[in-house]
Amino acid sequence: MRLGGDRPFRFGTRLFWVFQILFWIASTLSLKVMIQTFLPVDEVSVIILGRILTGVVMTTLLHFFYQSRWMERTKRWIKWSSIFLLNIAFCLGGAALWLEMIRRGCPELPAESPFLSMALSRFYSLLLWNTGYFGISFILNYHSLKLEAAEAKLATRSSELQHLQSQLNPHFLFNALTLVQDKIDAASPGQEVVQMLSDYLRYSLATARPLEPLGRELDALESYLELQRGRF
């Protein structure tokens, strides 16, 4: 799916399950503290386990739906409408399922309206889960955009450098330097200067490679420093 209709969700399988585990562990602890503090009831573990398991199943299904090809291809307003309606359906369907389980003897928290209480509880948990899910996806997409922009800028600079190198005709330049050397007396210091300039330009105008031999870089640096020393 594309975030806001433009970018795909950057939510790999490993990242999703790390997020899923951490979220529902935090939800389990929060629910346990809340029940034991405000609603002291028996069989707390059964109630918590049932709610957490249904939450894990629902959010896992939501994740696969969000990553589906249909969500990637459809229009933006249809995507977000589908997300909203599906979450509401899960809230109501989960509440109806638990209401049936209560009728069959499953323990549950005391409430005047069990269906409404369960629906609101599920809505709150799904709201928090979706906020975390889309928040992480937004952050990852933001950093991905910055990385792509930096790579594009680097590619542009590299293209500009190659263009400048192509404008400097190396053969003409080196032939001219050779001619200058021929015109200078062999004992003149200018011979050494021209040779160092030729060596440095040969290194600078060569096709750039990801890794250069250290010796080649040191030779080019030495020629450059010698030229600057002679200049100043």
Disulfide bonds with the S-S distance in Angstrom:
none
